[in-house]
Amino acid sequence: MAATKLTVLSNGSLRVEGDFELVDAQGQPYGLAGRERISICRCGLSKNKPFCDGSHKGHFEHNAEAFDLPAPKV
């Protein structure tokens, strides 16, 4: 199986691809009907959370550019 890849999309969702399982706060898995790629809502506007339904279009701005986090605090 392919490794899991998360892509932060500019002005949009988080795309999840590959070998993954999505579970709720109680650890119960979502039924993904065999999908190997889903989009997770980042804007909070989706009526189908946690999945993206495109409601962000024109209402959510974020230019996704990678950066390095500082070292974790010990």
GROMACS elastic network, one bead per residue, 0.5 to 0.9 nm:
[ bonds ]
;  ai    aj funct       b0    kb
    1    18     6  0.71173   500
    1    19     6  0.60261   500
    2     5     6  0.86792   500
    2    17     6  0.83183   500
    2    19     6  0.56591   500
    3    17     6  0.80502   500
    3    18     6  0.54369   500
    3    19     6  0.57321   500
    3    20     6  0.82909   500
    4    16     6  0.70479   500
    4    17     6  0.56665   500
    4    19     6  0.52230   500
    4    20     6  0.61192   500
    5    15     6  0.79168   500
    5    16     6  0.57882   500
    5    17     6  0.51780   500
    5    18     6  0.62875   500
    5    19     6  0.85093   500
    6    14     6  0.64801   500
    6    15     6  0.55272   500
    6    17     6  0.65172   500
    7    13     6  0.84047   500
    7    14     6  0.56187   500
    7    15     6  0.50216   500
    7    16     6  0.66146   500
    7    17     6  0.84055   500
    8    11     6  0.89696   500
    8    12     6  0.76336   500
    8    13     6  0.65460   500
    8    15     6  0.65708   500
    8    64     6  0.60805   500
    8    65     6  0.83972   500
    8    66     6  0.89572   500
    9    12     6  0.51344   500
    9    13     6  0.56418   500
    9    14     6  0.60546   500
    9    15     6  0.72235   500
    9    62     6  0.83995   500
    9    63     6  0.79789   500
    9    64     6  0.60397   500
   10    13     6  0.77901   500
   10    61     6  0.73880   500
   10    62     6  0.55440   500
   10    65     6  0.81304   500
   11    43     6  0.88340   500
   11    56     6  0.74936   500
   11    57     6  0.75082   500
   11    58     6  0.84214   500
   11    59     6  0.85445   500
   11    60     6  0.56658   500
   11    63     6  0.63205   500
   11    64     6  0.76177   500
   12    41     6  0.76395   500
   12    42     6  0.69386   500
   12    43     6  0.74981   500
   12    52     6  0.84786   500
   12    54     6  0.79572   500
   12    56     6  0.64240   500
   12    57     6  0.74505   500
   12    60     6  0.70990   500
   12    61     6  0.77005   500
   12    62     6  0.76013   500
   13    39     6  0.58299   500
   13    40     6  0.54731   500
   13    41     6  0.50613   500
   13    42     6  0.53694   500
   13    43     6  0.75847   500
   13    51     6  0.86179   500
   13    52     6  0.63649   500
   13    54     6  0.84409   500
   13    56     6  0.82806   500
   14    38     6  0.83097   500
   14    39     6  0.54356   500
   14    41     6  0.66527   500
   14    42     6  0.68106   500
   14    52     6  0.84547   500
   15    37     6  0.70214   500
   15    38     6  0.58336   500
   15    40     6  0.63376   500
   16    20     6  0.80127   500
   16    36     6  0.80113   500
   16    37     6  0.55098   500
   16    38     6  0.53575   500
   16    39     6  0.60874   500
   16    40     6  0.75128   500
   17    20     6  0.74909   500
   17    35     6  0.88610   500
   17    36     6  0.56523   500
   17    38     6  0.67087   500
   17    39     6  0.88003   500
   18    36     6  0.54565   500
   18    37     6  0.66430   500
   19    36     6  0.68669   500
   20    36     6  0.78032   500
   21    29     6  0.69090   500
   21    30     6  0.78854   500
   21    32     6  0.87451   500
   22    27     6  0.87109   500
   22    28     6  0.83723   500
   22    29     6  0.57073   500
   22    30     6  0.58300   500
   22    31     6  0.85293   500
   22    32     6  0.83642   500
   23    26     6  0.75689   500
   23    27     6  0.51097   500
   23    28     6  0.50804   500
   23    30     6  0.57026   500
   24    27     6  0.51991   500
   24    28     6  0.53634   500
   24    29     6  0.63690   500
   24    30     6  0.71536   500
   25    28     6  0.74449   500
   26    29     6  0.89377   500
   29    32     6  0.86724   500
   31    34     6  0.81322   500
   32    35     6  0.55177   500
   32    36     6  0.83595   500
   32    38     6  0.84796   500
   35    38     6  0.69697   500
   38    51     6  0.74254   500
   38    52     6  0.83459   500
   39    50     6  0.85483   500
   39    51     6  0.57851   500
   39    52     6  0.54608   500
   39    53     6  0.84762   500
   40    49     6  0.75929   500
   40    50     6  0.56255   500
   40    52     6  0.51028   500
   40    53     6  0.88783   500
   41    44     6  0.63215   500
   41    45     6  0.77113   500
   41    46     6  0.64736   500
   41    48     6  0.85808   500
   41    49     6  0.64207   500
   41    50     6  0.56593   500
   41    51     6  0.52679   500
   41    53     6  0.76693   500
   41    54     6  0.85271   500
   41    56     6  0.83721   500
   42    45     6  0.82820   500
   42    46     6  0.87692   500
   42    50     6  0.85469   500
   42    52     6  0.78334   500
   42    56     6  0.84339   500
   42    60     6  0.88075   500
   43    46     6  0.75181   500
   43    52     6  0.87868   500
   43    55     6  0.83710   500
   43    56     6  0.61202   500
   43    59     6  0.82053   500
   43    60     6  0.61967   500
   43    61     6  0.88536   500
   44    47     6  0.85926   500
   44    49     6  0.76846   500
   44    50     6  0.86036   500
   44    52     6  0.89814   500
   44    55     6  0.88308   500
   44    56     6  0.81470   500
   45    48     6  0.88347   500
   45    49     6  0.82486   500
   45    52     6  0.85332   500
   45    53     6  0.85838   500
   45    54     6  0.86359   500
   45    55     6  0.57641   500
   45    56     6  0.62994   500
   45    59     6  0.86449   500
   46    49     6  0.55622   500
   46    50     6  0.76772   500
   46    51     6  0.71297   500
   46    52     6  0.57401   500
   46    53     6  0.54846   500
   46    54     6  0.70364   500
   46    55     6  0.54788   500
   46    56     6  0.73846   500
   47    50     6  0.86925   500
   47    51     6  0.84262   500
   47    52     6  0.82087   500
   47    53     6  0.69974   500
   47    55     6  0.79504   500
   48    51     6  0.54790   500
   48    52     6  0.66525   500
   48    53     6  0.63616   500
   49    52     6  0.65845   500
   49    53     6  0.81808   500
   52    55     6  0.74645   500
   52    56     6  0.82890   500
   53    56     6  0.80567   500
   54    57     6  0.60277   500
   55    58     6  0.82626   500
   55    59     6  0.76909   500
   55    60     6  0.89600   500
   56    59     6  0.50962   500
   56    60     6  0.52953   500
   56    61     6  0.85305   500
   57    60     6  0.65967   500
   57    61     6  0.88628   500
   58    61     6  0.78673   500
   69    72     6  0.83568   500
   70    73     6  0.86706   500
   71    74     6  0.89290   500
